[in-house]
Amino acid sequence: MADPKLTAKEKSQIAYYTGRMCKQSLAEGADLSDWEKKIDRVLDGAREREQDGKK
């Protein structure tokens, strides 16, 4: 599935979450699944927004 076009807010959220993931990944035994879920939630919201706009 192709990623939707992102707004500036969504881009900044993904960049922030990715940065936090990188910082947390330096710790041994870090669980990054919570950050991945947050990024997925932003992408899901963008997909829904794009679908609503096309209808």
mmCIF entry with sequence, helices, sheets and N, C-alpha, C, O atoms, coordinates in Angstrom:
data_MODEL
# 
_entry.id   MODEL 
# 
_entity.id                         1 
_entity.type                       polymer 
_entity.pdbx_number_of_molecules   1 
# 
_entity_poly.entity_id                      1 
_entity_poly.type                           'polypeptide(L)' 
_entity_poly.nstd_linkage                   no 
_entity_poly.nstd_monomer                   no 
_entity_poly.pdbx_seq_one_letter_code       MADPKLTAKEKSQIAYYTGRMCKQSLAEGADLSDWEKKIDRVLDGAREREQDGKK 
_entity_poly.pdbx_seq_one_letter_code_can   MADPKLTAKEKSQIAYYTGRMCKQSLAEGADLSDWEKKIDRVLDGAREREQDGKK 
_entity_poly.pdbx_strand_id                 A 
# 
loop_
_entity_poly_seq.entity_id 
_entity_poly_seq.num 
_entity_poly_seq.mon_id 
_entity_poly_seq.hetero 
1 1  MET n 
1 2  ALA n 
1 3  ASP n 
1 4  PRO n 
1 5  LYS n 
1 6  LEU n 
1 7  THR n 
1 8  ALA n 
1 9  LYS n 
1 10 GLU n 
1 11 LYS n 
1 12 SER n 
1 13 GLN n 
1 14 ILE n 
1 15 ALA n 
1 16 TYR n 
1 17 TYR n 
1 18 THR n 
1 19 GLY n 
1 20 ARG n 
1 21 MET n 
1 22 CYS n 
1 23 LYS n 
1 24 GLN n 
1 25 SER n 
1 26 LEU n 
1 27 ALA n 
1 28 GLU n 
1 29 GLY n 
1 30 ALA n 
1 31 ASP n 
1 32 LEU n 
1 33 SER n 
1 34 ASP n 
1 35 TRP n 
1 36 GLU n 
1 37 LYS n 
1 38 LYS n 
1 39 ILE n 
1 40 ASP n 
1 41 ARG n 
1 42 VAL n 
1 43 LEU n 
1 44 ASP n 
1 45 GLY n 
1 46 ALA n 
1 47 ARG n 
1 48 GLU n 
1 49 ARG n 
1 50 GLU n 
1 51 GLN n 
1 52 ASP n 
1 53 GLY n 
1 54 LYS n 
1 55 LYS n 
# 
_struct_asym.id          A 
_struct_asym.entity_id   1 
# 
loop_
_struct_conf.conf_type_id 
_struct_conf.id 
_struct_conf.pdbx_PDB_helix_id 
_struct_conf.beg_label_comp_id 
_struct_conf.beg_label_asym_id 
_struct_conf.beg_label_seq_id 
_struct_conf.pdbx_beg_PDB_ins_code 
_struct_conf.end_label_comp_id 
_struct_conf.end_label_asym_id 
_struct_conf.end_label_seq_id 
_struct_conf.pdbx_end_PDB_ins_code 
_struct_conf.beg_auth_comp_id 
_struct_conf.beg_auth_asym_id 
_struct_conf.beg_auth_seq_id 
_struct_conf.end_auth_comp_id 
_struct_conf.end_auth_asym_id 
_struct_conf.end_auth_seq_id 
_struct_conf.pdbx_PDB_helix_class 
_struct_conf.details 
_struct_conf.pdbx_PDB_helix_length 
HELX_P HELX_P1 AA1 ALA A 8  ? SER A 25 ? ALA A 8  SER A 25 1 ? 18 
HELX_P HELX_P2 AA2 SER A 33 ? LYS A 54 ? SER A 33 LYS A 54 1 ? 22 
# 
_struct_conf_type.id          HELX_P 
_struct_conf_type.criteria    ? 
_struct_conf_type.reference   ? 
# 
loop_
_atom_site.group_PDB 
_atom_site.id 
_atom_site.type_symbol 
_atom_site.label_atom_id 
_atom_site.label_alt_id 
_atom_site.label_comp_id 
_atom_site.label_asym_id 
_atom_site.label_entity_id 
_atom_site.label_seq_id 
_atom_site.pdbx_PDB_ins_code 
_atom_site.Cartn_x 
_atom_site.Cartn_y 
_atom_site.Cartn_z 
_atom_site.occupancy 
_atom_site.B_iso_or_equiv 
_atom_site.pdbx_formal_charge 
_atom_site.auth_seq_id 
_atom_site.auth_comp_id 
_atom_site.auth_asym_id 
_atom_site.auth_atom_id 
_atom_site.pdbx_PDB_model_num 
ATOM 1   N N  . MET A 1 1  ? 0.856   -1.176 0.000  1.00 0.00 ? 1  MET A N  1 
ATOM 2   C CA . MET A 1 1  ? 0.000   0.000  0.000  1.00 0.00 ? 1  MET A CA 1 
ATOM 3   C C  . MET A 1 1  ? 0.899   1.236  0.000  1.00 0.00 ? 1  MET A C  1 
ATOM 4   O O  . MET A 1 1  ? 1.844   1.330  0.784  1.00 0.00 ? 1  MET A O  1 
ATOM 5   N N  . ALA A 1 2  ? 0.598   2.162  -0.871 1.00 0.00 ? 2  ALA A N  1 
ATOM 6   C CA . ALA A 1 2  ? 1.388   3.383  -0.993 1.00 0.00 ? 2  ALA A CA 1 
ATOM 7   C C  . ALA A 1 2  ? 1.073   4.330  0.166  1.00 0.00 ? 2  ALA A C  1 
ATOM 8   O O  . ALA A 1 2  ? -0.057  4.407  0.646  1.00 0.00 ? 2  ALA A O  1 
ATOM 9   N N  . ASP A 1 3  ? 2.094   5.032  0.587  1.00 0.00 ? 3  ASP A N  1 
ATOM 10  C CA . ASP A 1 3  ? 1.887   6.010  1.654  1.00 0.00 ? 3  ASP A CA 1 
ATOM 11  C C  . ASP A 1 3  ? 1.166   7.229  1.100  1.00 0.00 ? 3  ASP A C  1 
ATOM 12  O O  . ASP A 1 3  ? 1.422   7.638  -0.033 1.00 0.00 ? 3  ASP A O  1 
ATOM 13  N N  . PRO A 1 4  ? 0.280   7.807  1.875  1.00 0.00 ? 4  PRO A N  1 
ATOM 14  C CA . PRO A 1 4  ? -0.462  8.987  1.423  1.00 0.00 ? 4  PRO A CA 1 
ATOM 15  C C  . PRO A 1 4  ? 0.409   10.241 1.476  1.00 0.00 ? 4  PRO A C  1 
ATOM 16  O O  . PRO A 1 4  ? 1.485   10.240 2.074  1.00 0.00 ? 4  PRO A O  1 
ATOM 17  N N  . LYS A 1 5  ? -0.071  11.302 0.846  1.00 0.00 ? 5  LYS A N  1 
ATOM 18  C CA . LYS A 1 5  ? 0.620   12.590 0.984  1.00 0.00 ? 5  LYS A CA 1 
ATOM 19  C C  . LYS A 1 5  ? 0.409   13.069 2.410  1.00 0.00 ? 5  LYS A C  1 
ATOM 20  O O  . LYS A 1 5  ? -0.697  12.997 2.947  1.00 0.00 ? 5  LYS A O  1 
ATOM 21  N N  . LEU A 1 6  ? 1.473   13.554 3.008  1.00 0.00 ? 6  LEU A N  1 
ATOM 22  C CA . LEU A 1 6  ? 1.422   13.958 4.411  1.00 0.00 ? 6  LEU A CA 1 
ATOM 23  C C  . LEU A 1 6  ? 1.365   15.472 4.534  1.00 0.00 ? 6  LEU A C  1 
ATOM 24  O O  . LEU A 1 6  ? 1.937   16.200 3.723  1.00 0.00 ? 6  LEU A O  1 
ATOM 25  N N  . THR A 1 7  ? 0.662   15.934 5.568  1.00 0.00 ? 7  THR A N  1 
ATOM 26  C CA . THR A 1 7  ? 0.647   17.357 5.877  1.00 0.00 ? 7  THR A CA 1 
ATOM 27  C C  . THR A 1 7  ? 1.932   17.687 6.629  1.00 0.00 ? 7  THR A C  1 
ATOM 28  O O  . THR A 1 7  ? 2.682   16.789 7.014  1.00 0.00 ? 7  THR A O  1 
ATOM 29  N N  . ALA A 1 8  ? 2.180   18.959 6.834  1.00 0.00 ? 8  ALA A N  1 
ATOM 30  C CA . ALA A 1 8  ? 3.375   19.392 7.565  1.00 0.00 ? 8  ALA A CA 1 
ATOM 31  C C  . ALA A 1 8  ? 3.351   18.855 8.995  1.00 0.00 ? 8  ALA A C  1 
ATOM 32  O O  . ALA A 1 8  ? 4.384   18.449 9.528  1.00 0.00 ? 8  ALA A O  1 
ATOM 33  N N  . LYS A 1 9  ? 2.179   18.854 9.609  1.00 0.00 ? 9  LYS A N  1 
ATOM 34  C CA . LYS A 1 9  ? 2.059   18.349 10.978 1.00 0.00 ? 9  LYS A CA 1 
ATOM 35  C C  . LYS A 1 9  ? 2.384   16.858 11.036 1.00 0.00 ? 9  LYS A C  1 
ATOM 36  O O  . LYS A 1 9  ? 3.092   16.408 11.936 1.00 0.00 ? 9  LYS A O  1 
ATOM 37  N N  . GLU A 1 10 ? 1.869   16.099 10.081 1.00 0.00 ? 10 GLU A N  1 
ATOM 38  C CA . GLU A 1 10 ? 2.122   14.659 10.071 1.00 0.00 ? 10 GLU A CA 1 
ATOM 39  C C  . GLU A 1 10 ? 3.599   14.365 9.823  1.00 0.00 ? 10 GLU A C  1 
ATOM 40  O O  . GLU A 1 10 ? 4.162   13.449 10.422 1.00 0.00 ? 10 GLU A O  1 
ATOM 41  N N  . LYS A 1 11 ? 4.220   15.138 8.946  1.00 0.00 ? 11 LYS A N  1 
ATOM 42  C CA . LYS A 1 11 ? 5.648   14.960 8.685  1.00 0.00 ? 11 LYS A CA 1 
ATOM 43  C C  . LYS A 1 11 ? 6.466   15.234 9.938  1.00 0.00 ? 11 LYS A C  1 
ATOM 44  O O  . LYS A 1 11 ? 7.403   14.500 10.250 1.00 0.00 ? 11 LYS A O  1 
ATOM 45  N N  . SER A 1 12 ? 6.104   16.296 10.653 1.00 0.00 ? 12 SER A N  1 
ATOM 46  C CA . SER A 1 12 ? 6.862   16.637 11.859 1.00 0.00 ? 12 SER A CA 1 
ATOM 47  C C  . SER A 1 12 ? 6.635   15.596 12.954 1.00 0.00 ? 12 SER A C  1 
ATOM 48  O O  . SER A 1 12 ? 7.557   15.289 13.709 1.00 0.00 ? 12 SER A O  1 
ATOM 49  N N  . GLN A 1 13 ? 5.423   15.049 13.051 1.00 0.00 ? 13 GLN A N  1 
ATOM 50  C CA . GLN A 1 13 ? 5.161   14.003 14.043 1.00 0.00 ? 13 GLN A CA 1 
ATOM 51  C C  . GLN A 1 13 ? 5.996   12.759 13.745 1.00 0.00 ? 13 GLN A C  1 
ATOM 52  O O  . GLN A 1 13 ? 6.594   12.176 14.649 1.00 0.00 ? 13 GLN A O  1 
ATOM 53  N N  . ILE A 1 14 ? 6.035   12.359 12.481 1.00 0.00 ? 14 ILE A N  1 
ATOM 54  C CA . ILE A 1 14 ? 6.811   11.178 12.108 1.00 0.00 ? 14 ILE A CA 1 
ATOM 55  C C  . ILE A 1 14 ? 8.295   11.409 12.348 1.00 0.00 ? 14 ILE A C  1 
ATOM 56  O O  . ILE A 1 14 ? 8.996   10.509 12.811 1.00 0.00 ? 14 ILE A O  1 
ATOM 57  N N  . ALA A 1 15 ? 8.780   12.608 12.038 1.00 0.00 ? 15 ALA A N  1 
ATOM 58  C CA . ALA A 1 15 ? 10.192  12.927 12.279 1.00 0.00 ? 15 ALA A CA 1 
ATOM 59  C C  . ALA A 1 15 ? 10.506  12.882 13.776 1.00 0.00 ? 15 ALA A C  1 
ATOM 60  O O  . ALA A 1 15 ? 11.553  12.373 14.176 1.00 0.00 ? 15 ALA A O  1 
ATOM 61  N N  . TYR A 1 16 ? 9.611   13.407 14.593 1.00 0.00 ? 16 TYR A N  1 
ATOM 62  C CA . TYR A 1 16 ? 9.814   13.395 16.040 1.00 0.00 ? 16 TYR A CA 1 
ATOM 63  C C  . TYR A 1 16 ? 9.840   11.959 16.568 1.00 0.00 ? 16 TYR A C  1 
ATOM 64  O O  . TYR A 1 16 ? 10.734  11.582 17.324 1.00 0.00 ? 16 TYR A O  1 
ATOM 65  N N  . TYR A 1 17 ? 8.853   11.170 16.161 1.00 0.00 ? 17 TYR A N  1 
ATOM 66  C CA . TYR A 1 17 ? 8.779   9.782  16.634 1.00 0.00 ? 17 TYR A CA 1 
ATOM 67  C C  . TYR A 1 17 ? 9.986   8.977  16.166 1.00 0.00 ? 17 TYR A C  1 
ATOM 68  O O  . TYR A 1 17 ? 10.496  8.135  16.905 1.00 0.00 ? 17 TYR A O  1 
ATOM 69  N N  . THR A 1 18 ? 10.442  9.231  14.944 1.00 0.00 ? 18 THR A N  1 
ATOM 70  C CA . THR A 1 18 ? 11.616  8.529  14.434 1.00 0.00 ? 18 THR A CA 1 
ATOM 71  C C  . THR A 1 18 ? 12.859  8.908  15.237 1.00 0.00 ? 18 THR A C  1 
ATOM 72  O O  . THR A 1 18 ? 13.683  8.050  15.550 1.00 0.00 ? 18 THR A O  1 
ATOM 73  N N  . GLY A 1 19 ? 12.991  10.174 15.563 1.00 0.00 ? 19 GLY A N  1 
ATOM 74  C CA . GLY A 1 19 ? 14.119  10.619 16.385 1.00 0.00 ? 19 GLY A CA 1 
ATOM 75  C C  . GLY A 1 19 ? 14.099  9.999  17.767 1.00 0.00 ? 19 GLY A C  1 
ATOM 76  O O  . GLY A 1 19 ? 15.139  9.598  18.288 1.00 0.00 ? 19 GLY A O  1 
ATOM 77  N N  . ARG A 1 20 ? 12.922  9.919  18.361 1.00 0.00 ? 20 ARG A N  1 
ATOM 78  C CA . ARG A 1 20 ? 12.798  9.290  19.678 1.00 0.00 ? 20 ARG A CA 1 
ATOM 79  C C  . ARG A 1 20 ? 13.123  7.798  19.603 1.00 0.00 ? 20 ARG A C  1 
ATOM 80  O O  . ARG A 1 20 ? 13.724  7.237  20.519 1.00 0.00 ? 20 ARG A O  1 
ATOM 81  N N  . MET A 1 21 ? 12.713  7.160  18.492 1.00 0.00 ? 21 MET A N  1 
ATOM 82  C CA . MET A 1 21 ? 13.045  5.739  18.304 1.00 0.00 ? 21 MET A CA 1 
ATOM 83  C C  . MET A 1 21 ? 14.550  5.543  18.237 1.00 0.00 ? 21 MET A C  1 
ATOM 84  O O  . MET A 1 21 ? 15.088  4.613  18.838 1.00 0.00 ? 21 MET A O  1 
ATOM 85  N N  . CYS A 1 22 ? 15.232  6.423  17.505 1.00 0.00 ? 22 CYS A N  1 
ATOM 86  C CA . CYS A 1 22 ? 16.691  6.323  17.378 1.00 0.00 ? 22 CYS A CA 1 
ATOM 87  C C  . CYS A 1 22 ? 17.365  6.485  18.729 1.00 0.00 ? 22 CYS A C  1 
ATOM 88  O O  . CYS A 1 22 ? 18.294  5.749  19.062 1.00 0.00 ? 22 CYS A O  1 
ATOM 89  N N  . LYS A 1 23 ? 16.894  7.451  19.504 1.00 0.00 ? 23 LYS A N  1 
ATOM 90  C CA . LYS A 1 23 ? 17.479  7.691  20.819 1.00 0.00 ? 23 LYS A CA 1 
ATOM 91  C C  . LYS A 1 23 ? 17.247  6.491  21.736 1.00 0.00 ? 23 LYS A C  1 
ATOM 92  O O  . LYS A 1 23 ? 18.148  6.070  22.462 1.00 0.00 ? 23 LYS A O  1 
ATOM 93  N N  . GLN A 1 24 ? 16.033  5.946  21.695 1.00 0.00 ? 24 GLN A N  1 
ATOM 94  C CA . GLN A 1 24 ? 15.712  4.821  22.566 1.00 0.00 ? 24 GLN A CA 1 
ATOM 95  C C  . GLN A 1 24 ? 16.425  3.546  22.111 1.00 0.00 ? 24 GLN A C  1 
ATOM 96  O O  . GLN A 1 24 ? 16.715  2.674  22.930 1.00 0.00 ? 24 GLN A O  1 
ATOM 97  N N  . SER A 1 25 ? 16.707  3.433  20.815 1.00 0.00 ? 25 SER A N  1 
ATOM 98  C CA . SER A 1 25 ? 17.346  2.215  20.310 1.00 0.00 ? 25 SER A CA 1 
ATOM 99  C C  . SER A 1 25 ? 18.788  2.089  20.800 1.00 0.00 ? 25 SER A C  1 
ATOM 100 O O  . SER A 1 25 ? 19.367  1.005  20.735 1.00 0.00 ? 25 SER A O  1 
ATOM 101 N N  . LEU A 1 26 ? 19.370  3.176  21.285 1.00 0.00 ? 26 LEU A N  1 
ATOM 102 C CA . LEU A 1 26 ? 20.723  3.111  21.817 1.00 0.00 ? 26 LEU A CA 1 
ATOM 103 C C  . LEU A 1 26 ? 20.779  2.342  23.134 1.00 0.00 ? 26 LEU A C  1 
ATOM 104 O O  . LEU A 1 26 ? 21.825  1.811  23.509 1.00 0.00 ? 26 LEU A O  1 
ATOM 105 N N  . ALA A 1 27 ? 19.655  2.287  23.826 1.00 0.00 ? 27 ALA A N  1 
ATOM 106 C CA . ALA A 1 27 ? 19.597  1.538  25.081 1.00 0.00 ? 27 ALA A CA 1 
ATOM 107 C C  . ALA A 1 27 ? 19.496  0.044  24.769 1.00 0.00 ? 27 ALA A C  1 
ATOM 108 O O  . ALA A 1 27 ? 18.850  -0.362 23.802 1.00 0.00 ? 27 ALA A O  1 
ATOM 109 N N  . GLU A 1 28 ? 20.142  -0.757 25.599 1.00 0.00 ? 28 GLU A N  1 
ATOM 110 C CA . GLU A 1 28 ? 20.097  -2.199 25.379 1.00 0.00 ? 28 GLU A CA 1 
ATOM 111 C C  . GLU A 1 28 ? 18.718  -2.735 25.719 1.00 0.00 ? 28 GLU A C  1 
ATOM 112 O O  . GLU A 1 28 ? 18.119  -2.350 26.724 1.00 0.00 ? 28 GLU A O  1 
ATOM 113 N N  . GLY A 1 29 ? 18.228  -3.614 24.884 1.00 0.00 ? 29 GLY A N  1 
ATOM 114 C CA . GLY A 1 29 ? 16.944  -4.250 25.128 1.00 0.00 ? 29 GLY A CA 1 
ATOM 115 C C  . GLY A 1 29 ? 15.761  -3.314 24.998 1.00 0.00 ? 29 GLY A C  1 
ATOM 116 O O  . GLY A 1 29 ? 14.722  -3.534 25.620 1.00 0.00 ? 29 GLY A O  1 
ATOM 117 N N  . ALA A 1 30 ? 15.905  -2.277 24.199 1.00 0.00 ? 30 ALA A N  1 
ATOM 118 C CA . ALA A 1 30 ? 14.823  -1.302 24.044 1.00 0.00 ? 30 ALA A CA 1 
ATOM 119 C C  . ALA A 1 30 ? 13.700  -1.889 23.192 1.00 0.00 ? 30 ALA A C  1 
ATOM 120 O O  . ALA A 1 30 ? 13.944  -2.575 22.200 1.00 0.00 ? 30 ALA A O  1 
ATOM 121 N N  . ASP A 1 31 ? 12.472  -1.604 23.601 1.00 0.00 ? 31 ASP A N  1 
ATOM 122 C CA . ASP A 1 31 ? 11.296  -2.034 22.850 1.00 0.00 ? 31 ASP A CA 1 
ATOM 123 C C  . ASP A 1 31 ? 10.768  -0.837 22.070 1.00 0.00 ? 31 ASP A C  1 
ATOM 124 O O  . ASP A 1 31 ? 10.312  0.143  22.659 1.00 0.00 ? 31 ASP A O  1 
ATOM 125 N N  . LEU A 1 32 ? 10.832  -0.918 20.760 1.00 0.00 ? 32 LEU A N  1 
ATOM 126 C CA . LEU A 1 32 ? 10.453  0.204  19.907 1.00 0.00 ? 32 LEU A CA 1 
ATOM 127 C C  . LEU A 1 32 ? 9.036   0.070  19.367 1.00 0.00 ? 32 LEU A C  1 
ATOM 128 O O  . LEU A 1 32 ? 8.598   0.904  18.575 1.00 0.00 ? 32 LEU A O  1 
ATOM 129 N N  . SER A 1 33 ? 8.320   -0.955 19.778 1.00 0.00 ? 33 SER A N  1 
ATOM 130 C CA . SER A 1 33 ? 6.998   -1.210 19.210 1.00 0.00 ? 33 SER A CA 1 
ATOM 131 C C  . SER A 1 33 ? 6.016   -0.076 19.490 1.00 0.00 ? 33 SER A C  1 
ATOM 132 O O  . SER A 1 33 ? 5.146   0.205  18.665 1.00 0.00 ? 33 SER A O  1 
ATOM 133 N N  . ASP A 1 34 ? 6.145   0.581  20.649 1.00 0.00 ? 34 ASP A N  1 
ATOM 134 C CA . ASP A 1 34 ? 5.224   1.675  20.945 1.00 0.00 ? 34 ASP A CA 1 
ATOM 135 C C  . ASP A 1 34 ? 5.426   2.856  19.996 1.00 0.00 ? 34 ASP A C  1 
ATOM 136 O O  . ASP A 1 34 ? 4.458   3.514  19.615 1.00 0.00 ? 34 ASP A O  1 
ATOM 137 N N  . TRP A 1 35 ? 6.678   3.129  19.611 1.00 0.00 ? 35 TRP A N  1 
ATOM 138 C CA . TRP A 1 35 ? 6.948   4.216  18.670 1.00 0.00 ? 35 TRP A CA 1 
ATOM 139 C C  . TRP A 1 35 ? 6.469   3.832  17.276 1.00 0.00 ? 35 TRP A C  1 
ATOM 140 O O  . TRP A 1 35 ? 5.957   4.676  16.541 1.00 0.00 ? 35 TRP A O  1 
ATOM 141 N N  . GLU A 1 36 ? 6.635   2.553  16.906 1.00 0.00 ? 36 GLU A N  1 
ATOM 142 C CA . GLU A 1 36 ? 6.168   2.097  15.600 1.00 0.00 ? 36 GLU A CA 1 
ATOM 143 C C  . GLU A 1 36 ? 4.654   2.212  15.505 1.00 0.00 ? 36 GLU A C  1 
ATOM 144 O O  . GLU A 1 36 ? 4.123   2.571  14.454 1.00 0.00 ? 36 GLU A O  1 
ATOM 145 N N  . LYS A 1 37 ? 3.961   1.910  16.590 1.00 0.00 ? 37 LYS A N  1 
ATOM 146 C CA . LYS A 1 37 ? 2.495   2.020  16.606 1.00 0.00 ? 37 LYS A CA 1 
ATOM 147 C C  . LYS A 1 37 ? 2.058   3.473  16.440 1.00 0.00 ? 37 LYS A C  1 
ATOM 148 O O  . LYS A 1 37 ? 1.067   3.751  15.764 1.00 0.00 ? 37 LYS A O  1 
ATOM 149 N N  . LYS A 1 38 ? 2.798   4.404  17.058 1.00 0.00 ? 38 LYS A N  1 
ATOM 150 C CA . LYS A 1 38 ? 2.460   5.820  16.932 1.00 0.00 ? 38 LYS A CA 1 
ATOM 151 C C  . LYS A 1 38 ? 2.634   6.292  15.488 1.00 0.00 ? 38 LYS A C  1 
ATOM 152 O O  . LYS A 1 38 ? 1.804   7.040  14.973 1.00 0.00 ? 38 LYS A O  1 
ATOM 153 N N  . ILE A 1 39 ? 3.710   5.855  14.839 1.00 0.00 ? 39 ILE A N  1 
ATOM 154 C CA . ILE A 1 39 ? 3.940   6.222  13.449 1.00 0.00 ? 39 ILE A CA 1 
ATOM 155 C C  . ILE A 1 39 ? 2.854   5.616  12.559 1.00 0.00 ? 39 ILE A C  1 
ATOM 156 O O  . ILE A 1 39 ? 2.345   6.279  11.656 1.00 0.00 ? 39 ILE A O  1 
ATOM 157 N N  . ASP A 1 40 ? 2.503   4.356  12.816 1.00 0.00 ? 40 ASP A N  1 
ATOM 158 C CA . ASP A 1 40 ? 1.437   3.716  12.050 1.00 0.00 ? 40 ASP A CA 1 
ATOM 159 C C  . ASP A 1 40 ? 0.114   4.447  12.226 1.00 0.00 ? 40 ASP A C  1 
ATOM 160 O O  . ASP A 1 40 ? -0.660  4.570  11.277 1.00 0.00 ? 40 ASP A O  1 
ATOM 161 N N  . ARG A 1 41 ? -0.148  4.930  13.431 1.00 0.00 ? 41 ARG A N  1 
ATOM 162 C CA . ARG A 1 41 ? -1.386  5.663  13.695 1.00 0.00 ? 41 ARG A CA 1 
ATOM 163 C C  . ARG A 1 41 ? -1.432  6.968  12.898 1.00 0.00 ? 41 ARG A C  1 
ATOM 164 O O  . ARG A 1 41 ? -2.486  7.340  12.384 1.00 0.00 ? 41 ARG A O  1 
ATOM 165 N N  . VAL A 1 42 ? -0.300  7.662  12.791 1.00 0.00 ? 42 VAL A N  1 
ATOM 166 C CA . VAL A 1 42 ? -0.248  8.896  12.003 1.00 0.00 ? 42 VAL A CA 1 
ATOM 167 C C  . VAL A 1 42 ? -0.500  8.581  10.526 1.00 0.00 ? 42 VAL A C  1 
ATOM 168 O O  . VAL A 1 42 ? -1.250  9.290  9.855  1.00 0.00 ? 42 VAL A O  1 
ATOM 169 N N  . LEU A 1 43 ? 0.135   7.506  10.021 1.00 0.00 ? 43 LEU A N  1 
ATOM 170 C CA . LEU A 1 43 ? -0.053  7.132  8.622  1.00 0.00 ? 43 LEU A CA 1 
ATOM 171 C C  . LEU A 1 43 ? -1.486  6.686  8.346  1.00 0.00 ? 43 LEU A C  1 
ATOM 172 O O  . LEU A 1 43 ? -2.034  6.989  7.286  1.00 0.00 ? 43 LEU A O  1 
ATOM 173 N N  . ASP A 1 44 ? -2.095  5.970  9.286  1.00 0.00 ? 44 ASP A N  1 
ATOM 174 C CA . ASP A 1 44 ? -3.492  5.552  9.125  1.00 0.00 ? 44 ASP A CA 1 
ATOM 175 C C  . ASP A 1 44 ? -4.415  6.766  9.073  1.00 0.00 ? 44 ASP A C  1 
ATOM 176 O O  . ASP A 1 44 ? -5.346  6.808  8.269  1.00 0.00 ? 44 ASP A O  1 
ATOM 177 N N  . GLY A 1 45 ? -4.161  7.738  9.919  1.00 0.00 ? 45 GLY A N  1 
ATOM 178 C CA . GLY A 1 45 ? -4.960  8.964  9.909  1.00 0.00 ? 45 GLY A CA 1 
ATOM 179 C C  . GLY A 1 45 ? -4.819  9.708  8.591  1.00 0.00 ? 45 GLY A C  1 
ATOM 180 O O  . GLY A 1 45 ? -5.790  10.270 8.083  1.00 0.00 ? 45 GLY A O  1 
ATOM 181 N N  . ALA A 1 46 ? -3.616  9.713  8.039  1.00 0.00 ? 46 ALA A N  1 
ATOM 182 C CA . ALA A 1 46 ? -3.391  10.385 6.758  1.00 0.00 ? 46 ALA A CA 1 
ATOM 183 C C  . ALA A 1 46 ? -4.120  9.648  5.635  1.00 0.00 ? 46 ALA A C  1 
ATOM 184 O O  . ALA A 1 46 ? -4.688  10.277 4.742  1.00 0.00 ? 46 ALA A O  1 
ATOM 185 N N  . ARG A 1 47 ? -4.102  8.322  5.681  1.00 0.00 ? 47 ARG A N  1 
ATOM 186 C CA . ARG A 1 47 ? -4.826  7.546  4.671  1.00 0.00 ? 47 ARG A CA 1 
ATOM 187 C C  . ARG A 1 47 ? -6.327  7.827  4.735  1.00 0.00 ? 47 ARG A C  1 
ATOM 188 O O  . ARG A 1 47 ? -6.979  8.002  3.705  1.00 0.00 ? 47 ARG A O  1 
ATOM 189 N N  . GLU A 1 48 ? -6.864  7.868  5.945  1.00 0.00 ? 48 GLU A N  1 
ATOM 190 C CA . GLU A 1 48 ? -8.291  8.150  6.110  1.00 0.00 ? 48 GLU A CA 1 
ATOM 191 C C  . GLU A 1 48 ? -8.625  9.552  5.612  1.00 0.00 ? 48 GLU A C  1 
ATOM 192 O O  . GLU A 1 48 ? -9.646  9.754  4.955  1.00 0.00 ? 48 GLU A O  1 
ATOM 193 N N  . ARG A 1 49 ? -7.774  10.511 5.921  1.00 0.00 ? 49 ARG A N  1 
ATOM 194 C CA . ARG A 1 49 ? -7.998  11.884 5.482  1.00 0.00 ? 49 ARG A CA 1 
ATOM 195 C C  . ARG A 1 49 ? -7.982  11.962 3.960  1.00 0.00 ? 49 ARG A C  1 
ATOM 196 O O  . ARG A 1 49 ? -8.800  12.659 3.359  1.00 0.00 ? 49 ARG A O  1 
ATOM 197 N N  . GLU A 1 50 ? -7.043  11.243 3.340  1.00 0.00 ? 50 GLU A N  1 
ATOM 198 C CA . GLU A 1 50 ? -6.935  11.272 1.883  1.00 0.00 ? 50 GLU A CA 1 
ATOM 199 C C  . GLU A 1 50 ? -8.143  10.598 1.237  1.00 0.00 ? 50 GLU A C  1 
ATOM 200 O O  . GLU A 1 50 ? -8.635  11.075 0.215  1.00 0.00 ? 50 GLU A O  1 
ATOM 201 N N  . GLN A 1 51 ? -8.627  9.503  1.812  1.00 0.00 ? 51 GLN A N  1 
ATOM 202 C CA . GLN A 1 51 ? -9.792  8.821  1.259  1.00 0.00 ? 51 GLN A CA 1 
ATOM 203 C C  . GLN A 1 51 ? -11.046 9.687  1.399  1.00 0.00 ? 51 GLN A C  1 
ATOM 204 O O  . GLN A 1 51 ? -11.864 9.748  0.481  1.00 0.00 ? 51 GLN A O  1 
ATOM 205 N N  . ASP A 1 52 ? -11.195 10.349 2.532  1.00 0.00 ? 52 ASP A N  1 
ATOM 206 C CA . ASP A 1 52 ? -12.353 11.216 2.734  1.00 0.00 ? 52 ASP A CA 1 
ATOM 207 C C  . ASP A 1 52 ? -12.340 12.380 1.756  1.00 0.00 ? 52 ASP A C  1 
ATOM 208 O O  . ASP A 1 52 ? -13.395 12.830 1.311  1.00 0.00 ? 52 ASP A O  1 
ATOM 209 N N  . GLY A 1 53 ? -11.178 12.860 1.427  1.00 0.00 ? 53 GLY A N  1 
ATOM 210 C CA . GLY A 1 53 ? -11.068 13.983 0.508  1.00 0.00 ? 53 GLY A CA 1 
ATOM 211 C C  . GLY A 1 53 ? -11.379 13.589 -0.925 1.00 0.00 ? 53 GLY A C  1 
ATOM 212 O O  . GLY A 1 53 ? -11.817 14.425 -1.717 1.00 0.00 ? 53 GLY A O  1 
ATOM 213 N N  . LYS A 1 54 ? -11.159 12.326 -1.268 1.00 0.00 ? 54 LYS A N  1 
ATOM 214 C CA . LYS A 1 54 ? -11.406 11.873 -2.632 1.00 0.00 ? 54 LYS A CA 1 
ATOM 215 C C  . LYS A 1 54 ? -12.872 11.583 -2.893 1.00 0.00 ? 54 LYS A C  1 
ATOM 216 O O  . LYS A 1 54 ? -13.297 11.573 -4.048 1.00 0.00 ? 54 LYS A O  1 
ATOM 217 N N  . LYS A 1 55 ? -13.646 11.350 -1.863 1.00 0.00 ? 55 LYS A N  1 
ATOM 218 C CA . LYS A 1 55 ? -15.064 11.000 -2.045 1.00 0.00 ? 55 LYS A CA 1 
ATOM 219 C C  . LYS A 1 55 ? -15.895 12.188 -2.378 1.00 0.00 ? 55 LYS A C  1 
ATOM 220 O O  . LYS A 1 55 ? -17.105 12.063 -2.561 1.00 0.00 ? 55 LYS A O  1 
# 
